[in-house]
Amino acid sequence: MITNMNGQNRADIYPGLEVDIILKKDQRSGKLTRGIVKDLLTSSSFHSRGIKVRLEDGQVGRVAQIVEED
């Protein structure tokens, strides 16, 4: 199940969370990449285009949505 949480609020995102991100190279297409958050790179509490994170595999992008498994 995927929630409607859009990844714009830093308080909703933490290391170990499964998210879908948009990589810089995929911004035009909107292609999503799924992974586990390793680091939060955005320091502000809110970002209109999504909080920037680094995944455990090293990829960096903005959180498009938070994945919740039931």
N, CA, C and O atoms as a Maestro MAE file, in Angstrom:
{
 s_m_m2io_version
 :::
 2.0.0
}

f_m_ct {
 s_m_title
 :::
 protein
 m_atom[280] {
  # First column is atom index #
  i_m_mmod_type
  r_m_x_coord
  r_m_y_coord
  r_m_z_coord
  i_m_residue_number
  s_m_chain_name
  s_m_pdb_residue_name
  s_m_pdb_atom_name
  i_m_atomic_number
  :::
  1 25 0.847 -1.194 0.000 1 A "MET " " N  " 7
  2 3 0.000 0.000 0.000 1 A "MET " " CA " 6
  3 2 0.883 1.243 0.000 1 A "MET " " C  " 6
  4 15 1.861 1.308 0.744 1 A "MET " " O  " 8
  5 25 0.551 2.212 -0.814 2 A "ILE " " N  " 7
  6 3 1.293 3.468 -0.856 2 A "ILE " " CA " 6
  7 2 0.405 4.564 -0.277 2 A "ILE " " C  " 6
  8 15 -0.763 4.701 -0.643 2 A "ILE " " O  " 8
  9 25 0.986 5.337 0.631 3 A "THR " " N  " 7
  10 3 0.215 6.406 1.266 3 A "THR " " CA " 6
  11 2 0.265 7.666 0.415 3 A "THR " " C  " 6
  12 15 0.961 7.718 -0.599 3 A "THR " " O  " 8
  13 25 -0.477 8.673 0.838 4 A "ASN " " N  " 7
  14 3 -0.469 9.957 0.154 4 A "ASN " " CA " 6
  15 2 0.597 10.892 0.708 4 A "ASN " " C  " 6
  16 15 0.647 12.063 0.331 4 A "ASN " " O  " 8
  17 25 1.444 10.393 1.591 5 A "MET " " N  " 7
  18 3 2.487 11.243 2.147 5 A "MET " " CA " 6
  19 2 3.465 11.579 1.038 5 A "MET " " C  " 6
  20 15 3.986 10.686 0.369 5 A "MET " " O  " 8
  21 25 3.714 12.860 0.842 6 A "ASN " " N  " 7
  22 3 4.429 13.297 -0.346 6 A "ASN " " CA " 6
  23 2 5.894 13.622 -0.129 6 A "ASN " " C  " 6
  24 15 6.568 14.014 -1.082 6 A "ASN " " O  " 8
  25 25 6.418 13.478 1.077 7 A "GLY " " N  " 7
  26 3 7.846 13.679 1.277 7 A "GLY " " CA " 6
  27 2 8.295 15.116 1.343 7 A "GLY " " C  " 6
  28 15 9.487 15.389 1.204 7 A "GLY " " O  " 8
  29 25 7.375 16.052 1.552 8 A "GLN " " N  " 7
  30 3 7.751 17.462 1.634 8 A "GLN " " CA " 6
  31 2 8.093 17.897 3.056 8 A "GLN " " C  " 6
  32 15 8.731 18.933 3.244 8 A "GLN " " O  " 8
  33 25 7.681 17.123 4.059 9 A "ASN " " N  " 7
  34 3 7.951 17.472 5.449 9 A "ASN " " CA " 6
  35 2 9.084 16.620 6.001 9 A "ASN " " C  " 6
  36 15 9.003 15.391 6.006 9 A "ASN " " O  " 8
  37 25 10.138 17.279 6.465 10 A "ARG " " N  " 7
  38 3 11.322 16.572 6.969 10 A "ARG " " CA " 6
  39 2 10.973 15.677 8.167 10 A "ARG " " C  " 6
  40 15 11.587 14.626 8.354 10 A "ARG " " O  " 8
  41 25 9.992 16.091 8.974 11 A "ALA " " N  " 7
  42 3 9.614 15.327 10.169 11 A "ALA " " CA " 6
  43 2 9.074 13.940 9.823 11 A "ALA " " C  " 6
  44 15 9.109 13.045 10.668 11 A "ALA " " O  " 8
  45 25 8.571 13.740 8.593 12 A "ASP " " N  " 7
  46 3 7.998 12.458 8.178 12 A "ASP " " CA " 6
  47 2 9.050 11.464 7.689 12 A "ASP " " C  " 6
  48 15 8.745 10.292 7.467 12 A "ASP " " O  " 8
  49 25 10.289 11.934 7.521 13 A "ILE " " N  " 7
  50 3 11.322 11.121 6.869 13 A "ILE " " CA " 6
  51 2 12.466 10.852 7.843 13 A "ILE " " C  " 6
  52 15 12.919 11.754 8.548 13 A "ILE " " O  " 8
  53 25 12.925 9.609 7.876 14 A "TYR " " N  " 7
  54 3 13.995 9.228 8.798 14 A "TYR " " CA " 6
  55 2 14.775 8.056 8.202 14 A "TYR " " C  " 6
  56 15 14.252 7.332 7.355 14 A "TYR " " O  " 8
  57 25 16.026 7.865 8.639 15 A "PRO " " N  " 7
  58 3 16.819 6.742 8.133 15 A "PRO " " CA " 6
  59 2 16.111 5.409 8.366 15 A "PRO " " C  " 6
  60 15 15.533 5.179 9.428 15 A "PRO " " O  " 8
  61 25 16.163 4.537 7.361 16 A "GLY " " N  " 7
  62 3 15.519 3.234 7.450 16 A "GLY " " CA " 6
  63 2 14.135 3.201 6.820 16 A "GLY " " C  " 6
  64 15 13.555 2.127 6.659 16 A "GLY " " O  " 8
  65 25 13.596 4.369 6.458 17 A "LEU " " N  " 7
  66 3 12.269 4.461 5.859 17 A "LEU " " CA " 6
  67 2 12.333 4.101 4.382 17 A "LEU " " C  " 6
  68 15 13.274 4.493 3.691 17 A "LEU " " O  " 8
  69 25 11.339 3.357 3.887 18 A "GLU " " N  " 7
  70 3 11.272 3.028 2.455 18 A "GLU " " CA " 6
  71 2 10.535 4.142 1.730 18 A "GLU " " C  " 6
  72 15 9.423 4.512 2.107 18 A "GLU " " O  " 8
  73 25 11.166 4.677 0.678 19 A "VAL " " N  " 7
  74 3 10.601 5.807 -0.054 19 A "VAL " " CA " 6
  75 2 10.785 5.617 -1.555 19 A "VAL " " C  " 6
  76 15 11.602 4.811 -2.001 19 A "VAL " " O  " 8
  77 25 10.010 6.372 -2.318 20 A "ASP " " N  " 7
  78 3 10.235 6.515 -3.753 20 A "ASP " " CA " 6
  79 2 10.802 7.912 -3.965 20 A "ASP " " C  " 6
  80 15 10.232 8.902 -3.505 20 A "ASP " " O  " 8
  81 25 11.935 7.983 -4.670 21 A "ILE " " N  " 7
  82 3 12.549 9.280 -4.937 21 A "ILE " " CA " 6
  83 2 12.606 9.534 -6.430 21 A "ILE " " C  " 6
  84 15 12.495 8.613 -7.239 21 A "ILE " " O  " 8
  85 25 12.782 10.810 -6.783 22 A "ILE " " N  " 7
  86 3 13.039 11.196 -8.165 22 A "ILE " " CA " 6
  87 2 14.489 11.643 -8.236 22 A "ILE " " C  " 6
  88 15 14.884 12.607 -7.580 22 A "ILE " " O  " 8
  89 25 15.279 10.939 -9.036 23 A "LEU " " N  " 7
  90 3 16.676 11.308 -9.236 23 A "LEU " " CA " 6
  91 2 16.745 12.541 -10.122 23 A "LEU " " C  " 6
  92 15 15.826 12.802 -10.898 23 A "LEU " " O  " 8
  93 25 17.839 13.307 -10.013 24 A "LYS " " N  " 7
  94 3 18.020 14.513 -10.820 24 A "LYS " " CA " 6
  95 2 17.832 14.210 -12.309 24 A "LYS " " C  " 6
  96 15 17.166 14.963 -13.020 24 A "LYS " " O  " 8
  97 25 18.422 13.104 -12.776 25 A "LYS " " N  " 7
  98 3 18.344 12.764 -14.204 25 A "LYS " " CA " 6
  99 2 16.929 12.364 -14.633 25 A "LYS " " C  " 6
  100 15 16.622 12.363 -15.825 25 A "LYS " " O  " 8
  101 25 16.066 12.023 -13.667 26 A "ASP " " N  " 7
  102 3 14.706 11.574 -13.980 26 A "ASP " " CA " 6
  103 2 13.645 12.647 -13.731 26 A "ASP " " C  " 6
  104 15 12.450 12.359 -13.797 26 A "ASP " " O  " 8
  105 25 14.071 13.880 -13.445 27 A "GLN " " N  " 7
  106 3 13.095 14.922 -13.122 27 A "GLN " " CA " 6
  107 2 12.113 15.186 -14.262 27 A "GLN " " C  " 6
  108 15 10.926 15.408 -14.024 27 A "GLN " " O  " 8
  109 25 12.607 15.163 -15.491 28 A "ARG " " N  " 7
  110 3 11.717 15.427 -16.632 28 A "ARG " " CA " 6
  111 2 10.691 14.309 -16.816 28 A "ARG " " C  " 6
  112 15 9.515 14.576 -17.064 28 A "ARG " " O  " 8
  113 25 11.139 13.059 -16.694 29 A "SER " " N  " 7
  114 3 10.250 11.922 -16.928 29 A "SER " " CA " 6
  115 2 9.390 11.601 -15.712 29 A "SER " " C  " 6
  116 15 8.306 11.034 -15.846 29 A "SER " " O  " 8
  117 25 9.875 11.964 -14.520 30 A "GLY " " N  " 7
  118 3 9.140 11.642 -13.298 30 A "GLY " " CA " 6
  119 2 9.315 10.204 -12.847 30 A "GLY " " C  " 6
  120 15 8.580 9.731 -11.981 30 A "GLY " " O  " 8
  121 25 10.293 9.495 -13.432 31 A "LYS " " N  " 7
  122 3 10.554 8.098 -13.066 31 A "LYS " " CA " 6
  123 2 10.949 8.007 -11.594 31 A "LYS " " C  " 6
  124 15 11.794 8.764 -11.116 31 A "LYS " " O  " 8
  125 25 10.322 7.066 -10.884 32 A "LEU " " N  " 7
  126 3 10.588 6.901 -9.461 32 A "LEU " " CA " 6
  127 2 11.598 5.789 -9.219 32 A "LEU " " C  " 6
  128 15 11.637 4.796 -9.945 32 A "LEU " " O  " 8
  129 25 12.413 5.972 -8.187 33 A "THR " " N  " 7
  130 3 13.388 4.977 -7.754 33 A "THR " " CA " 6
  131 2 13.090 4.656 -6.299 33 A "THR " " C  " 6
  132 15 13.030 5.556 -5.462 33 A "THR " " O  " 8
  133 25 12.902 3.370 -5.992 34 A "ARG " " N  " 7
  134 3 12.559 2.973 -4.626 34 A "ARG " " CA " 6
  135 2 13.816 2.584 -3.859 34 A "ARG " " C  " 6
  136 15 14.730 1.968 -4.407 34 A "ARG " " O  " 8
  137 25 13.847 2.952 -2.588 35 A "GLY " " N  " 7
  138 3 14.990 2.580 -1.765 35 A "GLY " " CA " 6
  139 2 14.762 2.926 -0.306 35 A "GLY " " C  " 6
  140 15 13.703 3.418 0.083 35 A "GLY " " O  " 8
  141 25 15.787 2.654 0.490 36 A "ILE " " N  " 7
  142 3 15.753 2.908 1.930 36 A "ILE " " CA " 6
  143 2 16.604 4.135 2.235 36 A "ILE " " C  " 6
  144 15 17.740 4.233 1.771 36 A "ILE " " O  " 8
  145 25 16.061 5.074 3.014 37 A "VAL " " N  " 7
  146 3 16.758 6.310 3.354 37 A "VAL " " CA " 6
  147 2 17.973 6.004 4.231 37 A "VAL " " C  " 6
  148 15 17.873 5.280 5.221 37 A "VAL " " O  " 8
  149 25 19.125 6.572 3.849 38 A "LYS " " N  " 7
  150 3 20.330 6.491 4.673 38 A "LYS " " CA " 6
  151 2 20.569 7.828 5.376 38 A "LYS " " C  " 6
  152 15 20.783 7.864 6.588 38 A "LYS " " O  " 8
  153 25 20.532 8.930 4.611 39 A "ASP " " N  " 7
  154 3 20.782 10.273 5.161 39 A "ASP " " CA " 6
  155 2 19.764 11.258 4.616 39 A "ASP " " C  " 6
  156 15 19.316 11.140 3.476 39 A "ASP " " O  " 8
  157 25 19.399 12.241 5.452 40 A "LEU " " N  " 7
  158 3 18.588 13.369 5.003 40 A "LEU " " CA " 6
  159 2 19.538 14.500 4.645 40 A "LEU " " C  " 6
  160 15 20.394 14.874 5.447 40 A "LEU " " O  " 8
  161 25 19.390 15.046 3.444 41 A "LEU " " N  " 7
  162 3 20.311 16.074 2.963 41 A "LEU " " CA " 6
  163 2 19.709 17.474 3.016 41 A "LEU " " C  " 6
  164 15 20.446 18.460 2.976 41 A "LEU " " O  " 8
  165 25 18.400 17.579 3.103 42 A "THR " " N  " 7
  166 3 17.740 18.881 3.222 42 A "THR " " CA " 6
  167 2 17.650 19.236 4.695 42 A "THR " " C  " 6
  168 15 17.170 18.440 5.502 42 A "THR " " O  " 8
  169 25 18.113 20.434 5.050 43 A "SER " " N  " 7
  170 3 18.102 20.825 6.464 43 A "SER " " CA " 6
  171 2 16.820 21.552 6.869 43 A "SER " " C  " 6
  172 15 16.478 21.579 8.051 43 A "SER " " O  " 8
  173 25 16.106 22.144 5.905 44 A "SER " " N  " 7
  174 3 14.869 22.855 6.259 44 A "SER " " CA " 6
  175 2 13.753 21.852 6.584 44 A "SER " " C  " 6
  176 15 13.801 20.700 6.154 44 A "SER " " O  " 8
  177 25 12.762 22.296 7.338 45 A "SER " " N  " 7
  178 3 11.695 21.398 7.782 45 A "SER " " CA " 6
  179 2 10.688 21.086 6.673 45 A "SER " " C  " 6
  180 15 9.939 20.115 6.777 45 A "SER " " O  " 8
  181 25 10.663 21.909 5.599 46 A "PHE " " N  " 7
  182 3 9.719 21.713 4.494 46 A "PHE " " CA " 6
  183 2 10.412 22.073 3.189 46 A "PHE " " C  " 6
  184 15 11.186 23.029 3.141 46 A "PHE " " O  " 8
  185 25 10.141 21.323 2.139 47 A "HIS " " N  " 7
  186 3 10.631 21.676 0.801 47 A "HIS " " CA " 6
  187 2 9.539 21.345 -0.203 47 A "HIS " " C  " 6
  188 15 9.031 20.224 -0.227 47 A "HIS " " O  " 8
  189 25 9.181 22.314 -1.027 48 A "SER " " N  " 7
  190 3 8.046 22.165 -1.947 48 A "SER " " CA " 6
  191 2 8.236 21.045 -2.968 48 A "SER " " C  " 6
  192 15 7.254 20.449 -3.411 48 A "SER " " O  " 8
  193 25 9.473 20.750 -3.346 49 A "ARG " " N  " 7
  194 3 9.716 19.685 -4.338 49 A "ARG " " CA " 6
  195 2 10.109 18.366 -3.688 49 A "ARG " " C  " 6
  196 15 10.398 17.399 -4.392 49 A "ARG " " O  " 8
  197 25 10.127 18.308 -2.366 50 A "GLY " " N  " 7
  198 3 10.466 17.068 -1.666 50 A "GLY " " CA " 6
  199 2 11.801 17.178 -0.955 50 A "GLY " " C  " 6
  200 15 12.714 17.859 -1.423 50 A "GLY " " O  " 8
  201 25 11.905 16.509 0.169 51 A "ILE " " N  " 7
  202 3 13.128 16.494 0.961 51 A "ILE " " CA " 6
  203 2 14.186 15.667 0.215 51 A "ILE " " C  " 6
  204 15 13.904 14.566 -0.257 51 A "ILE " " O  " 8
  205 25 15.395 16.205 0.118 52 A "LYS " " N  " 7
  206 3 16.472 15.493 -0.574 52 A "LYS " " CA " 6
  207 2 17.100 14.489 0.384 52 A "LYS " " C  " 6
  208 15 17.423 14.816 1.527 52 A "LYS " " O  " 8
  209 25 17.268 13.260 -0.102 53 A "VAL " " N  " 7
  210 3 17.829 12.191 0.719 53 A "VAL " " CA " 6
  211 2 18.876 11.406 -0.067 53 A "VAL " " C  " 6
  212 15 18.922 11.455 -1.296 53 A "VAL " " O  " 8
  213 25 19.720 10.678 0.678 54 A "ARG " " N  " 7
  214 3 20.632 9.704 0.089 54 A "ARG " " CA " 6
  215 2 20.122 8.330 0.488 54 A "ARG " " C  " 6
  216 15 19.864 8.071 1.663 54 A "ARG " " O  " 8
  217 25 19.978 7.451 -0.496 55 A "LEU " " N  " 7
  218 3 19.541 6.088 -0.214 55 A "LEU " " CA " 6
  219 2 20.722 5.243 0.237 55 A "LEU " " C  " 6
  220 15 21.876 5.642 0.087 55 A "LEU " " O  " 8
  221 25 20.425 4.073 0.791 56 A "GLU " " N  " 7
  222 3 21.480 3.170 1.254 56 A "GLU " " CA " 6
  223 2 22.415 2.745 0.133 56 A "GLU " " C  " 6
  224 15 23.576 2.423 0.385 56 A "GLU " " O  " 8
  225 25 21.920 2.738 -1.114 57 A "ASP " " N  " 7
  226 3 22.778 2.361 -2.248 57 A "ASP " " CA " 6
  227 2 23.561 3.549 -2.812 57 A "ASP " " C  " 6
  228 15 24.279 3.404 -3.801 57 A "ASP " " O  " 8
  229 25 23.424 4.738 -2.178 58 A "GLY " " N  " 7
  230 3 24.210 5.902 -2.579 58 A "GLY " " CA " 6
  231 2 23.516 6.868 -3.522 58 A "GLY " " C  " 6
  232 15 24.029 7.961 -3.764 58 A "GLY " " O  " 8
  233 25 22.360 6.492 -4.061 59 A "GLN " " N  " 7
  234 3 21.656 7.393 -4.972 59 A "GLN " " CA " 6
  235 2 21.046 8.559 -4.188 59 A "GLN " " C  " 6
  236 15 20.607 8.396 -3.050 59 A "GLN " " O  " 8
  237 25 21.028 9.746 -4.824 60 A "VAL " " N  " 7
  238 3 20.503 10.946 -4.186 60 A "VAL " " CA " 6
  239 2 19.343 11.486 -5.011 60 A "VAL " " C  " 6
  240 15 19.428 11.584 -6.235 60 A "VAL " " O  " 8
  241 25 18.256 11.837 -4.321 61 A "GLY " " N  " 7
  242 3 17.108 12.419 -5.007 61 A "GLY " " CA " 6
  243 2 16.130 12.990 -4.006 61 A "GLY " " C  " 6
  244 15 16.354 12.945 -2.797 61 A "GLY " " O  " 8
  245 25 15.034 13.532 -4.530 62 A "ARG " " N  " 7
  246 3 14.008 14.130 -3.682 62 A "ARG " " CA " 6
  247 2 12.874 13.130 -3.474 62 A "ARG " " C  " 6
  248 15 12.458 12.441 -4.405 62 A "ARG " " O  " 8
  249 25 12.385 13.062 -2.243 63 A "VAL " " N  " 7
  250 3 11.327 12.108 -1.903 63 A "VAL " " CA " 6
  251 2 10.039 12.508 -2.614 63 A "VAL " " C  " 6
  252 15 9.541 13.619 -2.437 63 A "VAL " " O  " 8
  253 25 9.503 11.589 -3.423 64 A "ALA " " N  " 7
  254 3 8.238 11.804 -4.110 64 A "ALA " " CA " 6
  255 2 7.087 11.267 -3.262 64 A "ALA " " C  " 6
  256 15 6.016 11.870 -3.190 64 A "ALA " " O  " 8
  257 25 7.327 10.122 -2.623 65 A "GLN " " N  " 7
  258 3 6.303 9.541 -1.753 65 A "GLN " " CA " 6
  259 2 6.933 8.567 -0.787 65 A "GLN " " C  " 6
  260 15 7.990 7.990 -1.041 65 A "GLN " " O  " 8
  261 25 6.249 8.404 0.331 66 A "ILE " " N  " 7
  262 3 6.687 7.483 1.369 66 A "ILE " " CA " 6
  263 2 5.924 6.183 1.194 66 A "ILE " " C  " 6
  264 15 4.702 6.200 1.048 66 A "ILE " " O  " 8
  265 25 6.626 5.051 1.207 67 A "VAL " " N  " 7
  266 3 6.019 3.739 1.014 67 A "VAL " " CA " 6
  267 2 5.743 3.129 2.376 67 A "VAL " " C  " 6
  268 15 6.622 3.071 3.235 67 A "VAL " " O  " 8
  269 25 4.527 2.682 2.559 68 A "GLU " " N  " 7
  270 3 4.179 1.990 3.800 68 A "GLU " " CA " 6
  271 2 3.666 0.611 3.459 68 A "GLU " " C  " 6
  272 15 2.702 0.467 2.706 68 A "GLU " " O  " 8
  273 25 4.295 -0.385 4.000 69 A "GLU " " N  " 7
  274 3 3.875 -1.768 3.791 69 A "GLU " " CA " 6
  275 2 2.975 -2.179 4.928 69 A "GLU " " C  " 6
  276 15 3.294 -1.952 6.095 69 A "GLU " " O  " 8
  277 25 1.845 -2.784 4.594 70 A "ASP " " N  " 7
  278 3 0.928 -3.278 5.633 70 A "ASP " " CA " 6
  279 2 1.113 -4.759 5.840 70 A "ASP " " C  " 6
  280 15 0.431 -5.356 6.673 70 A "ASP " " O  " 8
  :::
 }
 m_bond[279] {
  # First column is bond index #
  i_m_from
  i_m_to
  i_m_order
  :::
  1 1 2 1
  2 2 3 1
  3 3 4 2
  4 3 5 1
  5 5 6 1
  6 6 7 1
  7 7 8 2
  8 7 9 1
  9 9 10 1
  10 10 11 1
  11 11 12 2
  12 11 13 1
  13 13 14 1
  14 14 15 1
  15 15 16 2
  16 15 17 1
  17 17 18 1
  18 18 19 1
  19 19 20 2
  20 19 21 1
  21 21 22 1
  22 22 23 1
  23 23 24 2
  24 23 25 1
  25 25 26 1
  26 26 27 1
  27 27 28 2
  28 27 29 1
  29 29 30 1
  30 30 31 1
  31 31 32 2
  32 31 33 1
  33 33 34 1
  34 34 35 1
  35 35 36 2
  36 35 37 1
  37 37 38 1
  38 38 39 1
  39 39 40 2
  40 39 41 1
  41 41 42 1
  42 42 43 1
  43 43 44 2
  44 43 45 1
  45 45 46 1
  46 46 47 1
  47 47 48 2
  48 47 49 1
  49 49 50 1
  50 50 51 1
  51 51 52 2
  52 51 53 1
  53 53 54 1
  54 54 55 1
  55 55 56 2
  56 55 57 1
  57 57 58 1
  58 58 59 1
  59 59 60 2
  60 59 61 1
  61 61 62 1
  62 62 63 1
  63 63 64 2
  64 63 65 1
  65 65 66 1
  66 66 67 1
  67 67 68 2
  68 67 69 1
  69 69 70 1
  70 70 71 1
  71 71 72 2
  72 71 73 1
  73 73 74 1
  74 74 75 1
  75 75 76 2
  76 75 77 1
  77 77 78 1
  78 78 79 1
  79 79 80 2
  80 79 81 1
  81 81 82 1
  82 82 83 1
  83 83 84 2
  84 83 85 1
  85 85 86 1
  86 86 87 1
  87 87 88 2
  88 87 89 1
  89 89 90 1
  90 90 91 1
  91 91 92 2
  92 91 93 1
  93 93 94 1
  94 94 95 1
  95 95 96 2
  96 95 97 1
  97 97 98 1
  98 98 99 1
  99 99 100 2
  100 99 101 1
  101 101 102 1
  102 102 103 1
  103 103 104 2
  104 103 105 1
  105 105 106 1
  106 106 107 1
  107 107 108 2
  108 107 109 1
  109 109 110 1
  110 110 111 1
  111 111 112 2
  112 111 113 1
  113 113 114 1
  114 114 115 1
  115 115 116 2
  116 115 117 1
  117 117 118 1
  118 118 119 1
  119 119 120 2
  120 119 121 1
  121 121 122 1
  122 122 123 1
  123 123 124 2
  124 123 125 1
  125 125 126 1
  126 126 127 1
  127 127 128 2
  128 127 129 1
  129 129 130 1
  130 130 131 1
  131 131 132 2
  132 131 133 1
  133 133 134 1
  134 134 135 1
  135 135 136 2
  136 135 137 1
  137 137 138 1
  138 138 139 1
  139 139 140 2
  140 139 141 1
  141 141 142 1
  142 142 143 1
  143 143 144 2
  144 143 145 1
  145 145 146 1
  146 146 147 1
  147 147 148 2
  148 147 149 1
  149 149 150 1
  150 150 151 1
  151 151 152 2
  152 151 153 1
  153 153 154 1
  154 154 155 1
  155 155 156 2
  156 155 157 1
  157 157 158 1
  158 158 159 1
  159 159 160 2
  160 159 161 1
  161 161 162 1
  162 162 163 1
  163 163 164 2
  164 163 165 1
  165 165 166 1
  166 166 167 1
  167 167 168 2
  168 167 169 1
  169 169 170 1
  170 170 171 1
  171 171 172 2
  172 171 173 1
  173 173 174 1
  174 174 175 1
  175 175 176 2
  176 175 177 1
  177 177 178 1
  178 178 179 1
  179 179 180 2
  180 179 181 1
  181 181 182 1
  182 182 183 1
  183 183 184 2
  184 183 185 1
  185 185 186 1
  186 186 187 1
  187 187 188 2
  188 187 189 1
  189 189 190 1
  190 190 191 1
  191 191 192 2
  192 191 193 1
  193 193 194 1
  194 194 195 1
  195 195 196 2
  196 195 197 1
  197 197 198 1
  198 198 199 1
  199 199 200 2
  200 199 201 1
  201 201 202 1
  202 202 203 1
  203 203 204 2
  204 203 205 1
  205 205 206 1
  206 206 207 1
  207 207 208 2
  208 207 209 1
  209 209 210 1
  210 210 211 1
  211 211 212 2
  212 211 213 1
  213 213 214 1
  214 214 215 1
  215 215 216 2
  216 215 217 1
  217 217 218 1
  218 218 219 1
  219 219 220 2
  220 219 221 1
  221 221 222 1
  222 222 223 1
  223 223 224 2
  224 223 225 1
  225 225 226 1
  226 226 227 1
  227 227 228 2
  228 227 229 1
  229 229 230 1
  230 230 231 1
  231 231 232 2
  232 231 233 1
  233 233 234 1
  234 234 235 1
  235 235 236 2
  236 235 237 1
  237 237 238 1
  238 238 239 1
  239 239 240 2
  240 239 241 1
  241 241 242 1
  242 242 243 1
  243 243 244 2
  244 243 245 1
  245 245 246 1
  246 246 247 1
  247 247 248 2
  248 247 249 1
  249 249 250 1
  250 250 251 1
  251 251 252 2
  252 251 253 1
  253 253 254 1
  254 254 255 1
  255 255 256 2
  256 255 257 1
  257 257 258 1
  258 258 259 1
  259 259 260 2
  260 259 261 1
  261 261 262 1
  262 262 263 1
  263 263 264 2
  264 263 265 1
  265 265 266 1
  266 266 267 1
  267 267 268 2
  268 267 269 1
  269 269 270 1
  270 270 271 1
  271 271 272 2
  272 271 273 1
  273 273 274 1
  274 274 275 1
  275 275 276 2
  276 275 277 1
  277 277 278 1
  278 278 279 1
  279 279 280 2
  :::
 }
}
